[in-house]
């Protein structure tokens, strides 16, 4: 069985990349959004953003849903391993708020 510390370390490590932190903060502040919206905010190419989103989803930080051709991502409210509120919701990240176009 995974320990809570191991699971949380994986999430924090995943956010150790600036681009992923920007993506996470955007989705946390603005709610569910498409890959296209994330690309516009973080100013990276679509393949790069898709890669980061996949890594964040694999770590359990994000969930996604498809609607037609669009894929929508959102921040997970619940830890996928312990089925309780994700610790990331209790953390305040410093910095400016993300502005969307």
C-alpha positions in Angstrom: 0.0 0.0 0.0 1.3 3.5 -0.9 1.9 5.9 1.9 0.3 9.3 1.9 3.7 10.9 1.8 4.8 8.9 -1.3 1.6 9.9 -3.1 1.9 13.6 -2.2 5.6 13.7 -3.1 4.7 12.5 -6.6 2.1 15.3 -7.0 4.5 18.0 -5.7 7.3 16.6 -7.9 5.0 16.8 -10.9 4.4 20.5 -10.2 8.1 21.2 -9.9 8.2 22.2 -13.5 7.2 25.9 -14.1 4.9 25.2 -17.0 3.0 22.6 -15.0 2.6 24.9 -12.1 1.2 27.6 -14.5 -1.2 25.0 -15.9 -2.3 23.8 -12.5 -2.9 27.3 -11.2 -4.9 28.3 -14.3 -7.2 25.2 -14.0 -7.5 25.7 -10.2 -8.5 29.3 -10.6 -10.6 29.2 -13.7 -12.0 25.7 -13.5 -12.4 23.1 -16.3 -10.9 24.3 -19.6 -9.9 22.9 -23.0 -6.3 22.2 -24.1 -6.7 25.2 -26.5 -7.4 27.5 -23.6 -4.4 26.2 -21.6 -2.2 26.7 -24.7 -3.3 30.4 -25.0 -2.5 31.0 -21.3 0.8 29.3 -20.9 2.1 30.3 -24.4 3.5 26.8 -25.2 2.9 24.6 -28.2 -0.1 22.3 -28.2 2.0 19.1 -28.1 4.0 20.4 -25.2 0.9 21.4 -23.2 -0.7 18.0 -24.0 2.4 16.2 -22.7 2.3 18.2 -19.4 -1.4 17.6 -19.0 -0.9 13.9 -19.5 1.9 13.8 -16.9 -0.3 15.7 -14.4 -3.2 13.4 -15.1 -1.0 10.4 -14.6 0.1 11.8 -11.3 -3.5 12.1 -10.2 -3.7 15.9 -10.2 -6.1 16.3 -13.1 -9.0 14.6 -14.7 -10.2 14.9 -18.2 -13.3 14.4 -20.3 -13.9 14.4 -24.1 -16.7 16.3 -25.7 -16.5 15.8 -29.5 -13.0 16.7 -30.6 -12.3 18.8 -27.5 -10.7 17.5 -24.3 -11.5 19.3 -21.1 -9.2 19.2 -18.1 -9.9 20.0 -14.5 -8.2 19.8 -11.1 -9.1 16.7 -9.2 -11.0 17.5 -6.0 -10.2 14.1 -4.4 -7.0 12.2 -4.0 -7.3 9.2 -6.4 -5.4 7.0 -3.9 -7.0 7.9 -0.6 -10.5 9.1 -1.7 -10.4 12.2 0.5 -9.8 15.8 -0.3 -6.6 16.4 -2.2 -3.9 18.1 -0.1 -3.2 20.4 -3.0 -6.4 22.2 -2.3 -5.1 23.2 1.1 -1.9 24.7 -0.4 -1.7 28.3 -1.4 0.8 28.9 -4.2 2.5 32.3 -4.2 2.5 34.5 -7.3 0.2 36.5 -9.6 -3.2 35.2 -10.5 -3.4 33.7 -14.0 -5.1 35.9 -16.6 -7.0 34.3 -19.3 -7.8 36.0 -22.6 
